[in-house]
C-alpha cells in the first residue's frame, strides 16, 4: 500500500512538472492565449481550442486541435490519425518539452492567428 501511495505521488509530481513546463512555454510563445479547463484538461484557446494538456497517469499528452495540418510540417512528431482528429505529442517528463515542442506550439498558434485573420478579411 505504501508503494502504491509513493507511486501515485511520483506520478502526480511528474504531471505537475510537465504542466508547469507546458504552461511556461505557452505563456512565452502565445501570451495572448486564453487558458481554461475543459473536461479535466488545461486548454489554451484563441476563439477555439488550439492546444490541450491531457493528464494520463504519470505522463501527459499535448493535444493539437489542428494537428492534421501541423503533422505535415512536423513529420513523425505528432501521433494520432483520422480525418479532423487532433494529434498529440506524448510527454513523459518536463524534458520532453524541448525546442521542437516549443516550435510546434508556436506554429499551432501562428496557424490559428492566420486562420482568424483570413476569416476577418473575408467579412
N, C-alpha and C positions, 0 to 999 in steps of 0.2 A: 504494500500500500504506500509506503514512504517513497519507493522508487517511482510509482505512478505519479505521485504528487510532485516529485522533483522533475520528472519528465514534462509534466504539464506546465510547471513554472518555467522551465527552459524553453518550451515551445512558445509560451506567451511572451517571454522576453525577446525571443528571436523575431516573432511577428511584430512586436513593438519597435525593435531596432529597424526592421525593414520599413515599417510605416513611417517612422520619423525620417529616414533617409529619402524615401519617395516624396514625402511632403516637402522637405527642404529643396529637393531637386525641382519639383513643380513650382514652388514659390520662386525659385531662381529663374526658370525659363518662361514661366507664364504667371507673373504676379497678378494679372487681371482675371485669372480663372476663379470661378465660384466653386467653393467646396461644400458638399453636403453628404449626408449618409443615406444611401439607398439600399434597402434590404441588407443591412449589416456591412456594406462595403463603402469605404470612403470613395467619393466620386467627385471629379473635377469637371466643370462644365463651362461652355460658352453657348448659352441658349439650349444646347443639347449636351448629352454626355460625350466627353472626349476620352477620359481615362478613369478607370476604377481600380482600386486595390482590393482584391478579394482574399481574405484570410482563409487558409486551409491547413489546419493542424499547425505544425511548426514552420510552415512555409507560406508563401503567398503567390498570387498571380496578379500581374499588372495587365488589365484588360484594356485594349484599344478598340473603341467603338467604330472606328473607320479602318480597322485592321486589314480588311480585304485590300484596300487601296495601298496602305502602308507596306504590306508584305512584298509588293513588287519592288519597293525602294530599299527594303531591308531583307534581302533574301536569306532564308534559313533562320532568321532571328525570332520570328513570330510563329507561335504554334496555333493549331486550330484550323478548321476548314468549314466549308459550306458557304453558299451564297448569302451575302449580307450579314454573316455571323461575325461577332467580334473575334479578334485574335488576341493572344496573350503571350506574355513573357513570364516563365516560371522564375520565382525568386526564392532562393533557399537561405540567403543571408544578405545583410546590408551591402556586402561587397559585390553582389550581383548587380547593384545599381551603379553601373560603371559609365564611362563616356559614351558607349554605344547606346545604352538605355536612355541616357540623358538626351542624346541626339534624336532618338526615336520619339521621346516625349515632346521635344521641341518641334519636330516635324509634324506630330499629331495636332498640336495647337496651331501651327502655321497653316496646315491644311484646313482646319476649321475656320480660321480667320479669313482665308481666301474664299472659302465657300460662302461665308456670311457677306463678304464684300460683293461677290458675284450676285447674290440674292438682292442686295440693296441696289446694285446697279441696274438690275432688271426691272425694278419698280418704277 
